[in-house]
Amino acid sequence: MQSIKERTLAFAAVAAREVDQGELERLSSALRLAESALEEALEAAENLGNFDHRFDVPRAIGGAQRLVQNANEAVDAARKP
């Protein structure tokens, strides 16, 4: 069984033939901004400590960072000929 990451990369490879390169660059740029914002958010959350006992905020931000990394890998795969 394929992981979500493997399926995403496989889909990106198939779809690469039809991808608008301008939109791909736009997505890549937005993902870079998201990475930067998440790094700042993680640092702020870690500085605040455990301010909300219902949620592990740094862990949630880490999960979002992994999703952005997966999206970046899909963009990279779509760029390859």
PDB file with SEQRES, HELIX, SHEET and CRYST1 records, atoms N, CA, C and O in Angstrom:
SEQRES   1 A   81  MET GLN SER ILE LYS GLU ARG THR LEU ALA PHE ALA ALA          
SEQRES   2 A   81  VAL ALA ALA ARG GLU VAL ASP GLN GLY GLU LEU GLU ARG          
SEQRES   3 A   81  LEU SER SER ALA LEU ARG LEU ALA GLU SER ALA LEU GLU          
SEQRES   4 A   81  GLU ALA LEU GLU ALA ALA GLU ASN LEU GLY ASN PHE ASP          
SEQRES   5 A   81  HIS ARG PHE ASP VAL PRO ARG ALA ILE GLY GLY ALA GLN          
SEQRES   6 A   81  ARG LEU VAL GLN ASN ALA ASN GLU ALA VAL ASP ALA ALA          
SEQRES   7 A   81  ARG LYS PRO                                                  
HELIX    1 AA1 ILE A    4  ALA A   15  1                                  12    
HELIX    2 AA2 ALA A   16  GLU A   18  5                                   3    
HELIX    3 AA3 GLN A   21  LEU A   48  1                                  28    
HELIX    4 AA4 VAL A   57  ARG A   79  1                                  23    
CRYST1    1.000    1.000    1.000  90.00  90.00  90.00 P 1           1          
ATOM      1  N   MET A   1       0.833  -1.176   0.000  1.00  0.00           N  
ATOM      2  CA  MET A   1       0.000   0.000   0.000  1.00  0.00           C  
ATOM      3  C   MET A   1       0.885   1.249   0.000  1.00  0.00           C  
ATOM      4  O   MET A   1       1.835   1.346   0.776  1.00  0.00           O  
ATOM      5  N   GLN A   2       0.563   2.197  -0.873  1.00  0.00           N  
ATOM      6  CA  GLN A   2       1.349   3.422  -0.982  1.00  0.00           C  
ATOM      7  C   GLN A   2       0.982   4.404   0.127  1.00  0.00           C  
ATOM      8  O   GLN A   2      -0.170   4.508   0.547  1.00  0.00           O  
ATOM      9  N   SER A   3       2.005   5.116   0.582  1.00  0.00           N  
ATOM     10  CA  SER A   3       1.759   6.167   1.563  1.00  0.00           C  
ATOM     11  C   SER A   3       1.154   7.374   0.842  1.00  0.00           C  
ATOM     12  O   SER A   3       1.155   7.448  -0.387  1.00  0.00           O  
ATOM     13  N   ILE A   4       0.645   8.302   1.624  1.00  0.00           N  
ATOM     14  CA  ILE A   4       0.085   9.528   1.043  1.00  0.00           C  
ATOM     15  C   ILE A   4       1.155  10.263   0.260  1.00  0.00           C  
ATOM     16  O   ILE A   4       0.895  10.785  -0.825  1.00  0.00           O  
ATOM     17  N   LYS A   5       2.353  10.302   0.810  1.00  0.00           N  
ATOM     18  CA  LYS A   5       3.459  10.993   0.140  1.00  0.00           C  
ATOM     19  C   LYS A   5       3.761  10.335  -1.208  1.00  0.00           C  
ATOM     20  O   LYS A   5       3.944  11.032  -2.206  1.00  0.00           O  
ATOM     21  N   GLU A   6       3.815   9.006  -1.246  1.00  0.00           N  
ATOM     22  CA  GLU A   6       4.101   8.294  -2.496  1.00  0.00           C  
ATOM     23  C   GLU A   6       3.003   8.541  -3.522  1.00  0.00           C  
ATOM     24  O   GLU A   6       3.292   8.739  -4.702  1.00  0.00           O  
ATOM     25  N   ARG A   7       1.745   8.530  -3.083  1.00  0.00           N  
ATOM     26  CA  ARG A   7       0.634   8.789  -4.001  1.00  0.00           C  
ATOM     27  C   ARG A   7       0.680  10.214  -4.529  1.00  0.00           C  
ATOM     28  O   ARG A   7       0.403  10.455  -5.704  1.00  0.00           O  
ATOM     29  N   THR A   8       1.032  11.163  -3.657  1.00  0.00           N  
ATOM     30  CA  THR A   8       1.120  12.559  -4.082  1.00  0.00           C  
ATOM     31  C   THR A   8       2.203  12.732  -5.131  1.00  0.00           C  
ATOM     32  O   THR A   8       1.993  13.409  -6.138  1.00  0.00           O  
ATOM     33  N   LEU A   9       3.360  12.125  -4.902  1.00  0.00           N  
ATOM     34  CA  LEU A   9       4.461  12.235  -5.857  1.00  0.00           C  
ATOM     35  C   LEU A   9       4.122  11.547  -7.173  1.00  0.00           C  
ATOM     36  O   LEU A   9       4.463  12.056  -8.241  1.00  0.00           O  
ATOM     37  N   ALA A  10       3.454  10.392  -7.111  1.00  0.00           N  
ATOM     38  CA  ALA A  10       3.058   9.684  -8.332  1.00  0.00           C  
ATOM     39  C   ALA A  10       2.060  10.514  -9.125  1.00  0.00           C  
ATOM     40  O   ALA A  10       2.164  10.618 -10.347  1.00  0.00           O  
ATOM     41  N   PHE A  11       1.100  11.099  -8.435  1.00  0.00           N  
ATOM     42  CA  PHE A  11       0.119  11.945  -9.106  1.00  0.00           C  
ATOM     43  C   PHE A  11       0.795  13.144  -9.751  1.00  0.00           C  
ATOM     44  O   PHE A  11       0.468  13.514 -10.879  1.00  0.00           O  
ATOM     45  N   ALA A  12       1.733  13.747  -9.043  1.00  0.00           N  
ATOM     46  CA  ALA A  12       2.440  14.914  -9.569  1.00  0.00           C  
ATOM     47  C   ALA A  12       3.230  14.552 -10.815  1.00  0.00           C  
ATOM     48  O   ALA A  12       3.298  15.342 -11.757  1.00  0.00           O  
ATOM     49  N   ALA A  13       3.823  13.376 -10.832  1.00  0.00           N  
ATOM     50  CA  ALA A  13       4.603  12.956 -12.000  1.00  0.00           C  
ATOM     51  C   ALA A  13       3.706  12.774 -13.220  1.00  0.00           C  
ATOM     52  O   ALA A  13       4.082  13.155 -14.328  1.00  0.00           O  
ATOM     53  N   VAL A  14       2.536  12.201 -13.024  1.00  0.00           N  
ATOM     54  CA  VAL A  14       1.595  12.009 -14.127  1.00  0.00           C  
ATOM     55  C   VAL A  14       1.049  13.345 -14.606  1.00  0.00           C  
ATOM     56  O   VAL A  14       0.926  13.580 -15.808  1.00  0.00           O  
ATOM     57  N   ALA A  15       0.725  14.215 -13.661  1.00  0.00           N  
ATOM     58  CA  ALA A  15       0.116  15.496 -13.993  1.00  0.00           C  
ATOM     59  C   ALA A  15       1.119  16.520 -14.522  1.00  0.00           C  
ATOM     60  O   ALA A  15       0.717  17.560 -15.045  1.00  0.00           O  
ATOM     61  N   ALA A  16       2.404  16.245 -14.395  1.00  0.00           N  
ATOM     62  CA  ALA A  16       3.430  17.219 -14.764  1.00  0.00           C  
ATOM     63  C   ALA A  16       3.331  17.629 -16.221  1.00  0.00           C  
ATOM     64  O   ALA A  16       3.660  18.764 -16.565  1.00  0.00           O  
ATOM     65  N   ARG A  17       2.891  16.738 -17.071  1.00  0.00           N  
ATOM     66  CA  ARG A  17       2.787  17.054 -18.497  1.00  0.00           C  
ATOM     67  C   ARG A  17       1.792  18.172 -18.759  1.00  0.00           C  
ATOM     68  O   ARG A  17       1.906  18.875 -19.764  1.00  0.00           O  
ATOM     69  N   GLU A  18       0.820  18.349 -17.877  1.00  0.00           N  
ATOM     70  CA  GLU A  18      -0.256  19.302 -18.098  1.00  0.00           C  
ATOM     71  C   GLU A  18      -0.179  20.519 -17.175  1.00  0.00           C  
ATOM     72  O   GLU A  18      -1.085  21.353 -17.186  1.00  0.00           O  
ATOM     73  N   VAL A  19       0.868  20.632 -16.388  1.00  0.00           N  
ATOM     74  CA  VAL A  19       0.942  21.668 -15.369  1.00  0.00           C  
ATOM     75  C   VAL A  19       1.401  22.985 -15.970  1.00  0.00           C  
ATOM     76  O   VAL A  19       2.382  23.045 -16.711  1.00  0.00           O  
ATOM     77  N   ASP A  20       0.671  24.035 -15.636  1.00  0.00           N  
ATOM     78  CA  ASP A  20       1.045  25.390 -16.023  1.00  0.00           C  
ATOM     79  C   ASP A  20       2.245  25.793 -15.168  1.00  0.00           C  
ATOM     80  O   ASP A  20       2.133  25.883 -13.946  1.00  0.00           O  
ATOM     81  N   GLN A  21       3.375  26.033 -15.796  1.00  0.00           N  
ATOM     82  CA  GLN A  21       4.596  26.335 -15.059  1.00  0.00           C  
ATOM     83  C   GLN A  21       4.495  27.638 -14.271  1.00  0.00           C  
ATOM     84  O   GLN A  21       5.115  27.766 -13.216  1.00  0.00           O  
ATOM     85  N   GLY A  22       3.729  28.600 -14.762  1.00  0.00           N  
ATOM     86  CA  GLY A  22       3.534  29.848 -14.030  1.00  0.00           C  
ATOM     87  C   GLY A  22       2.782  29.617 -12.731  1.00  0.00           C  
ATOM     88  O   GLY A  22       3.137  30.171 -11.691  1.00  0.00           O  
ATOM     89  N   GLU A  23       1.738  28.791 -12.797  1.00  0.00           N  
ATOM     90  CA  GLU A  23       0.981  28.468 -11.590  1.00  0.00           C  
ATOM     91  C   GLU A  23       1.814  27.627 -10.633  1.00  0.00           C  
ATOM     92  O   GLU A  23       1.690  27.748  -9.414  1.00  0.00           O  
ATOM     93  N   LEU A  24       2.659  26.776 -11.195  1.00  0.00           N  
ATOM     94  CA  LEU A  24       3.538  25.968 -10.366  1.00  0.00           C  
ATOM     95  C   LEU A  24       4.505  26.862  -9.593  1.00  0.00           C  
ATOM     96  O   LEU A  24       4.764  26.625  -8.413  1.00  0.00           O  
ATOM     97  N   GLU A  25       5.034  27.878 -10.248  1.00  0.00           N  
ATOM     98  CA  GLU A  25       5.929  28.822  -9.578  1.00  0.00           C  
ATOM     99  C   GLU A  25       5.171  29.621  -8.528  1.00  0.00           C  
ATOM    100  O   GLU A  25       5.701  29.904  -7.454  1.00  0.00           O  
ATOM    101  N   ARG A  26       3.942  29.982  -8.835  1.00  0.00           N  
ATOM    102  CA  ARG A  26       3.107  30.704  -7.861  1.00  0.00           C  
ATOM    103  C   ARG A  26       2.887  29.856  -6.611  1.00  0.00           C  
ATOM    104  O   ARG A  26       2.978  30.355  -5.489  1.00  0.00           O  
ATOM    105  N   LEU A  27       2.598  28.582  -6.810  1.00  0.00           N  
ATOM    106  CA  LEU A  27       2.412  27.671  -5.684  1.00  0.00           C  
ATOM    107  C   LEU A  27       3.701  27.539  -4.876  1.00  0.00           C  
ATOM    108  O   LEU A  27       3.680  27.569  -3.646  1.00  0.00           O  
ATOM    109  N   SER A  28       4.809  27.396  -5.574  1.00  0.00           N  
ATOM    110  CA  SER A  28       6.102  27.271  -4.908  1.00  0.00           C  
ATOM    111  C   SER A  28       6.395  28.506  -4.050  1.00  0.00           C  
ATOM    112  O   SER A  28       6.878  28.385  -2.924  1.00  0.00           O  
ATOM    113  N   SER A  29       6.106  29.671  -4.580  1.00  0.00           N  
ATOM    114  CA  SER A  29       6.319  30.909  -3.841  1.00  0.00           C  
ATOM    115  C   SER A  29       5.437  30.962  -2.594  1.00  0.00           C  
ATOM    116  O   SER A  29       5.900  31.351  -1.522  1.00  0.00           O  
ATOM    117  N   ALA A  30       4.179  30.576  -2.730  1.00  0.00           N  
ATOM    118  CA  ALA A  30       3.263  30.577  -1.583  1.00  0.00           C  
ATOM    119  C   ALA A  30       3.714  29.575  -0.524  1.00  0.00           C  
ATOM    120  O   ALA A  30       3.583  29.830   0.673  1.00  0.00           O  
ATOM    121  N   LEU A  31       4.247  28.434  -0.968  1.00  0.00           N  
ATOM    122  CA  LEU A  31       4.730  27.432  -0.014  1.00  0.00           C  
ATOM    123  C   LEU A  31       5.955  27.934   0.740  1.00  0.00           C  
ATOM    124  O   LEU A  31       6.120  27.632   1.922  1.00  0.00           O  
ATOM    125  N   ARG A  32       6.817  28.699   0.066  1.00  0.00           N  
ATOM    126  CA  ARG A  32       7.969  29.287   0.757  1.00  0.00           C  
ATOM    127  C   ARG A  32       7.501  30.268   1.835  1.00  0.00           C  
ATOM    128  O   ARG A  32       8.059  30.305   2.931  1.00  0.00           O  
ATOM    129  N   LEU A  33       6.488  31.051   1.523  1.00  0.00           N  
ATOM    130  CA  LEU A  33       5.933  31.978   2.517  1.00  0.00           C  
ATOM    131  C   LEU A  33       5.323  31.208   3.682  1.00  0.00           C  
ATOM    132  O   LEU A  33       5.480  31.596   4.840  1.00  0.00           O  
ATOM    133  N   ALA A  34       4.629  30.121   3.374  1.00  0.00           N  
ATOM    134  CA  ALA A  34       4.018  29.297   4.423  1.00  0.00           C  
ATOM    135  C   ALA A  34       5.093  28.698   5.328  1.00  0.00           C  
ATOM    136  O   ALA A  34       4.938  28.670   6.549  1.00  0.00           O  
ATOM    137  N   GLU A  35       6.181  28.219   4.725  1.00  0.00           N  
ATOM    138  CA  GLU A  35       7.281  27.665   5.523  1.00  0.00           C  
ATOM    139  C   GLU A  35       7.825  28.703   6.491  1.00  0.00           C  
ATOM    140  O   GLU A  35       8.052  28.416   7.667  1.00  0.00           O  
ATOM    141  N   SER A  36       8.029  29.907   5.985  1.00  0.00           N  
ATOM    142  CA  SER A  36       8.567  30.980   6.818  1.00  0.00           C  
ATOM    143  C   SER A  36       7.600  31.323   7.951  1.00  0.00           C  
ATOM    144  O   SER A  36       8.012  31.479   9.100  1.00  0.00           O  
ATOM    145  N   ALA A  37       6.328  31.437   7.624  1.00  0.00           N  
ATOM    146  CA  ALA A  37       5.324  31.758   8.646  1.00  0.00           C  
ATOM    147  C   ALA A  37       5.235  30.657   9.695  1.00  0.00           C  
ATOM    148  O   ALA A  37       5.099  30.945  10.884  1.00  0.00           O  
ATOM    149  N   LEU A  38       5.308  29.410   9.270  1.00  0.00           N  
ATOM    150  CA  LEU A  38       5.236  28.305  10.220  1.00  0.00           C  
ATOM    151  C   LEU A  38       6.461  28.259  11.128  1.00  0.00           C  
ATOM    152  O   LEU A  38       6.346  27.927  12.307  1.00  0.00           O  
ATOM    153  N   GLU A  39       7.632  28.589  10.588  1.00  0.00           N  
ATOM    154  CA  GLU A  39       8.840  28.647  11.421  1.00  0.00           C  
ATOM    155  C   GLU A  39       8.676  29.707  12.508  1.00  0.00           C  
ATOM    156  O   GLU A  39       9.020  29.472  13.666  1.00  0.00           O  
ATOM    157  N   GLU A  40       8.145  30.881  12.130  1.00  0.00           N  
ATOM    158  CA  GLU A  40       7.913  31.945  13.108  1.00  0.00           C  
ATOM    159  C   GLU A  40       6.874  31.518  14.144  1.00  0.00           C  
ATOM    160  O   GLU A  40       7.038  31.764  15.339  1.00  0.00           O  
ATOM    161  N   ALA A  41       5.809  30.881  13.674  1.00  0.00           N  
ATOM    162  CA  ALA A  41       4.755  30.434  14.582  1.00  0.00           C  
ATOM    163  C   ALA A  41       5.282  29.390  15.559  1.00  0.00           C  
ATOM    164  O   ALA A  41       4.947  29.421  16.743  1.00  0.00           O  
ATOM    165  N   LEU A  42       6.098  28.476  15.073  1.00  0.00           N  
ATOM    166  CA  LEU A  42       6.659  27.443  15.944  1.00  0.00           C  
ATOM    167  C   LEU A  42       7.553  28.070  17.013  1.00  0.00           C  
ATOM    168  O   LEU A  42       7.479  27.704  18.186  1.00  0.00           O  
ATOM    169  N   GLU A  43       8.385  29.003  16.606  1.00  0.00           N  
ATOM    170  CA  GLU A  43       9.254  29.668  17.566  1.00  0.00           C  
ATOM    171  C   GLU A  43       8.435  30.400  18.637  1.00  0.00           C  
ATOM    172  O   GLU A  43       8.741  30.317  19.827  1.00  0.00           O  
ATOM    173  N   ALA A  44       7.397  31.113  18.202  1.00  0.00           N  
ATOM    174  CA  ALA A  44       6.550  31.835  19.153  1.00  0.00           C  
ATOM    175  C   ALA A  44       5.834  30.866  20.091  1.00  0.00           C  
ATOM    176  O   ALA A  44       5.752  31.116  21.293  1.00  0.00           O  
ATOM    177  N   ALA A  45       5.317  29.761  19.550  1.00  0.00           N  
ATOM    178  CA  ALA A  45       4.610  28.780  20.375  1.00  0.00           C  
ATOM    179  C   ALA A  45       5.548  28.147  21.395  1.00  0.00           C  
ATOM    180  O   ALA A  45       5.167  27.921  22.543  1.00  0.00           O  
ATOM    181  N   GLU A  46       6.773  27.864  20.971  1.00  0.00           N  
ATOM    182  CA  GLU A  46       7.741  27.285  21.905  1.00  0.00           C  
ATOM    183  C   GLU A  46       8.121  28.290  22.992  1.00  0.00           C  
ATOM    184  O   GLU A  46       8.325  27.913  24.146  1.00  0.00           O  
ATOM    185  N   ASN A  47       8.215  29.559  22.626  1.00  0.00           N  
ATOM    186  CA  ASN A  47       8.532  30.596  23.616  1.00  0.00           C  
ATOM    187  C   ASN A  47       7.407  30.768  24.634  1.00  0.00           C  
ATOM    188  O   ASN A  47       7.659  31.091  25.795  1.00  0.00           O  
ATOM    189  N   LEU A  48       6.179  30.554  24.200  1.00  0.00           N  
ATOM    190  CA  LEU A  48       5.030  30.696  25.102  1.00  0.00           C  
ATOM    191  C   LEU A  48       4.884  29.517  26.045  1.00  0.00           C  
ATOM    192  O   LEU A  48       4.279  29.642  27.109  1.00  0.00           O  
ATOM    193  N   GLY A  49       5.431  28.380  25.666  1.00  0.00           N  
ATOM    194  CA  GLY A  49       5.293  27.189  26.495  1.00  0.00           C  
ATOM    195  C   GLY A  49       3.905  26.582  26.347  1.00  0.00           C  
ATOM    196  O   GLY A  49       3.232  26.787  25.337  1.00  0.00           O  
ATOM    197  N   ASN A  50       3.493  25.851  27.337  1.00  0.00           N  
ATOM    198  CA  ASN A  50       2.216  25.144  27.281  1.00  0.00           C  
ATOM    199  C   ASN A  50       1.090  26.075  27.740  1.00  0.00           C  
ATOM    200  O   ASN A  50       0.601  25.963  28.864  1.00  0.00           O  
ATOM    201  N   PHE A  51       0.688  26.988  26.863  1.00  0.00           N  
ATOM    202  CA  PHE A  51      -0.306  27.993  27.221  1.00  0.00           C  
ATOM    203  C   PHE A  51      -1.743  27.500  27.087  1.00  0.00           C  
ATOM    204  O   PHE A  51      -2.656  28.106  27.648  1.00  0.00           O  
ATOM    205  N   ASP A  52      -1.955  26.422  26.362  1.00  0.00           N  
ATOM    206  CA  ASP A  52      -3.306  25.873  26.192  1.00  0.00           C  
ATOM    207  C   ASP A  52      -3.226  24.378  26.450  1.00  0.00           C  
ATOM    208  O   ASP A  52      -2.655  23.637  25.650  1.00  0.00           O  
ATOM    209  N   HIS A  53      -3.781  23.944  27.533  1.00  0.00           N  
ATOM    210  CA  HIS A  53      -3.672  22.537  27.938  1.00  0.00           C  
ATOM    211  C   HIS A  53      -4.511  21.597  27.085  1.00  0.00           C  
ATOM    212  O   HIS A  53      -4.371  20.378  27.187  1.00  0.00           O  
ATOM    213  N   ARG A  54      -5.384  22.149  26.244  1.00  0.00           N  
ATOM    214  CA  ARG A  54      -6.210  21.298  25.382  1.00  0.00           C  
ATOM    215  C   ARG A  54      -5.447  20.816  24.157  1.00  0.00           C  
ATOM    216  O   ARG A  54      -5.737  19.742  23.628  1.00  0.00           O  
ATOM    217  N   PHE A  55      -4.480  21.596  23.704  1.00  0.00           N  
ATOM    218  CA  PHE A  55      -3.800  21.298  22.441  1.00  0.00           C  
ATOM    219  C   PHE A  55      -2.285  21.392  22.603  1.00  0.00           C  
ATOM    220  O   PHE A  55      -1.784  22.179  23.405  1.00  0.00           O  
ATOM    221  N   ASP A  56      -1.574  20.588  21.843  1.00  0.00           N  
ATOM    222  CA  ASP A  56      -0.119  20.691  21.759  1.00  0.00           C  
ATOM    223  C   ASP A  56       0.175  21.529  20.516  1.00  0.00           C  
ATOM    224  O   ASP A  56       0.368  20.995  19.424  1.00  0.00           O  
ATOM    225  N   VAL A  57       0.206  22.835  20.699  1.00  0.00           N  
ATOM    226  CA  VAL A  57       0.331  23.764  19.579  1.00  0.00           C  
ATOM    227  C   VAL A  57       1.624  23.541  18.786  1.00  0.00           C  
ATOM    228  O   VAL A  57       1.561  23.477  17.558  1.00  0.00           O  
ATOM    229  N   PRO A  58       2.797  23.418  19.429  1.00  0.00           N  
ATOM    230  CA  PRO A  58       4.008  23.170  18.641  1.00  0.00           C  
ATOM    231  C   PRO A  58       3.911  21.896  17.799  1.00  0.00           C  
ATOM    232  O   PRO A  58       4.398  21.858  16.669  1.00  0.00           O  
ATOM    233  N   ARG A  59       3.294  20.871  18.342  1.00  0.00           N  
ATOM    234  CA  ARG A  59       3.149  19.627  17.577  1.00  0.00           C  
ATOM    235  C   ARG A  59       2.230  19.837  16.359  1.00  0.00           C  
ATOM    236  O   ARG A  59       2.501  19.318  15.276  1.00  0.00           O  
ATOM    237  N   ALA A  60       1.160  20.590  16.543  1.00  0.00           N  
ATOM    238  CA  ALA A  60       0.247  20.878  15.432  1.00  0.00           C  
ATOM    239  C   ALA A  60       0.964  21.674  14.339  1.00  0.00           C  
ATOM    240  O   ALA A  60       0.776  21.414  13.151  1.00  0.00           O  
ATOM    241  N   ILE A  61       1.778  22.632  14.743  1.00  0.00           N  
ATOM    242  CA  ILE A  61       2.536  23.417  13.770  1.00  0.00           C  
ATOM    243  C   ILE A  61       3.536  22.525  13.043  1.00  0.00           C  
ATOM    244  O   ILE A  61       3.732  22.665  11.836  1.00  0.00           O  
ATOM    245  N   GLY A  62       4.171  21.607  13.773  1.00  0.00           N  
ATOM    246  CA  GLY A  62       5.085  20.652  13.143  1.00  0.00           C  
ATOM    247  C   GLY A  62       4.371  19.810  12.092  1.00  0.00           C  
ATOM    248  O   GLY A  62       4.940  19.515  11.041  1.00  0.00           O  
ATOM    249  N   GLY A  63       3.140  19.424  12.368  1.00  0.00           N  
ATOM    250  CA  GLY A  63       2.352  18.673  11.391  1.00  0.00           C  
ATOM    251  C   GLY A  63       2.085  19.499  10.147  1.00  0.00           C  
ATOM    252  O   GLY A  63       2.157  18.989   9.029  1.00  0.00           O  
ATOM    253  N   ALA A  64       1.778  20.765  10.337  1.00  0.00           N  
ATOM    254  CA  ALA A  64       1.556  21.649   9.192  1.00  0.00           C  
ATOM    255  C   ALA A  64       2.839  21.805   8.378  1.00  0.00           C  
ATOM    256  O   ALA A  64       2.797  21.871   7.150  1.00  0.00           O  
ATOM    257  N   GLN A  65       3.974  21.863   9.067  1.00  0.00           N  
ATOM    258  CA  GLN A  65       5.255  21.960   8.348  1.00  0.00           C  
ATOM    259  C   GLN A  65       5.495  20.727   7.484  1.00  0.00           C  
ATOM    260  O   GLN A  65       5.990  20.841   6.363  1.00  0.00           O  
ATOM    261  N   ARG A  66       5.149  19.557   7.996  1.00  0.00           N  
ATOM    262  CA  ARG A  66       5.323  18.330   7.211  1.00  0.00           C  
ATOM    263  C   ARG A  66       4.414  18.330   5.978  1.00  0.00           C  
ATOM    264  O   ARG A  66       4.816  17.861   4.913  1.00  0.00           O  
ATOM    265  N   LEU A  67       3.202  18.849   6.114  1.00  0.00           N  
ATOM    266  CA  LEU A  67       2.304  18.941   4.963  1.00  0.00           C  
ATOM    267  C   LEU A  67       2.862  19.883   3.896  1.00  0.00           C  
ATOM    268  O   LEU A  67       2.766  19.602   2.702  1.00  0.00           O  
ATOM    269  N   VAL A  68       3.439  20.990   4.327  1.00  0.00           N  
ATOM    270  CA  VAL A  68       4.041  21.928   3.378  1.00  0.00           C  
ATOM    271  C   VAL A  68       5.237  21.271   2.690  1.00  0.00           C  
ATOM    272  O   VAL A  68       5.442  21.463   1.492  1.00  0.00           O  
ATOM    273  N   GLN A  69       6.024  20.503   3.434  1.00  0.00           N  
ATOM    274  CA  GLN A  69       7.154  19.783   2.825  1.00  0.00           C  
ATOM    275  C   GLN A  69       6.661  18.799   1.767  1.00  0.00           C  
ATOM    276  O   GLN A  69       7.257  18.689   0.696  1.00  0.00           O  
ATOM    277  N   ASN A  70       5.579  18.089   2.061  1.00  0.00           N  
ATOM    278  CA  ASN A  70       5.009  17.160   1.077  1.00  0.00           C  
ATOM    279  C   ASN A  70       4.570  17.905  -0.177  1.00  0.00           C  
ATOM    280  O   ASN A  70       4.805  17.442  -1.294  1.00  0.00           O  
ATOM    281  N   ALA A  71       3.939  19.047   0.004  1.00  0.00           N  
ATOM    282  CA  ALA A  71       3.506  19.840  -1.143  1.00  0.00           C  
ATOM    283  C   ALA A  71       4.704  20.326  -1.947  1.00  0.00           C  
ATOM    284  O   ALA A  71       4.663  20.342  -3.177  1.00  0.00           O  
ATOM    285  N   ASN A  72       5.770  20.721  -1.259  1.00  0.00           N  
ATOM    286  CA  ASN A  72       6.998  21.140  -1.961  1.00  0.00           C  
ATOM    287  C   ASN A  72       7.579  20.003  -2.782  1.00  0.00           C  
ATOM    288  O   ASN A  72       8.045  20.219  -3.901  1.00  0.00           O  
ATOM    289  N   GLU A  73       7.557  18.806  -2.240  1.00  0.00           N  
ATOM    290  CA  GLU A  73       8.068  17.646  -2.985  1.00  0.00           C  
ATOM    291  C   GLU A  73       7.209  17.378  -4.215  1.00  0.00           C  
ATOM    292  O   GLU A  73       7.734  16.992  -5.259  1.00  0.00           O  
ATOM    293  N   ALA A  74       5.912  17.574  -4.110  1.00  0.00           N  
ATOM    294  CA  ALA A  74       5.040  17.396  -5.276  1.00  0.00           C  
ATOM    295  C   ALA A  74       5.348  18.446  -6.344  1.00  0.00           C  
ATOM    296  O   ALA A  74       5.363  18.136  -7.535  1.00  0.00           O  
ATOM    297  N   VAL A  75       5.593  19.682  -5.919  1.00  0.00           N  
ATOM    298  CA  VAL A  75       5.957  20.736  -6.872  1.00  0.00           C  
ATOM    299  C   VAL A  75       7.266  20.380  -7.551  1.00  0.00           C  
ATOM    300  O   VAL A  75       7.384  20.503  -8.770  1.00  0.00           O  
ATOM    301  N   ASP A  76       8.251  19.939  -6.780  1.00  0.00           N  
ATOM    302  CA  ASP A  76       9.539  19.553  -7.365  1.00  0.00           C  
ATOM    303  C   ASP A  76       9.370  18.425  -8.370  1.00  0.00           C  
ATOM    304  O   ASP A  76       9.990  18.439  -9.433  1.00  0.00           O  
ATOM    305  N   ALA A  77       8.543  17.459  -8.041  1.00  0.00           N  
ATOM    306  CA  ALA A  77       8.307  16.328  -8.954  1.00  0.00           C  
ATOM    307  C   ALA A  77       7.620  16.802 -10.238  1.00  0.00           C  
ATOM    308  O   ALA A  77       7.911  16.292 -11.320  1.00  0.00           O  
ATOM    309  N   ALA A  78       6.725  17.758 -10.125  1.00  0.00           N  
ATOM    310  CA  ALA A  78       6.015  18.273 -11.293  1.00  0.00           C  
ATOM    311  C   ALA A  78       6.937  19.072 -12.201  1.00  0.00           C  
ATOM    312  O   ALA A  78       6.680  19.187 -13.399  1.00  0.00           O  
ATOM    313  N   ARG A  79       7.997  19.619 -11.647  1.00  0.00           N  
ATOM    314  CA  ARG A  79       8.956  20.395 -12.446  1.00  0.00           C  
ATOM    315  C   ARG A  79       9.878  19.520 -13.270  1.00  0.00           C  
ATOM    316  O   ARG A  79      10.389  19.956 -14.301  1.00  0.00           O  
ATOM    317  N   LYS A  80      10.097  18.292 -12.830  1.00  0.00           N  
ATOM    318  CA  LYS A  80      11.022  17.405 -13.531  1.00  0.00           C  
ATOM    319  C   LYS A  80      10.392  16.929 -14.833  1.00  0.00           C  
ATOM    320  O   LYS A  80       9.217  16.565 -14.864  1.00  0.00           O  
ATOM    321  N   PRO A  81      11.179  16.931 -15.910  1.00  0.00           N  
ATOM    322  CA  PRO A  81      10.639  16.501 -17.216  1.00  0.00           C  
ATOM    323  C   PRO A  81      10.314  15.021 -17.271  1.00  0.00           C  
ATOM    324  O   PRO A  81       9.856  14.527 -18.302  1.00  0.00           O  
TER     325      PRO A  81                                                      
END                                                                             
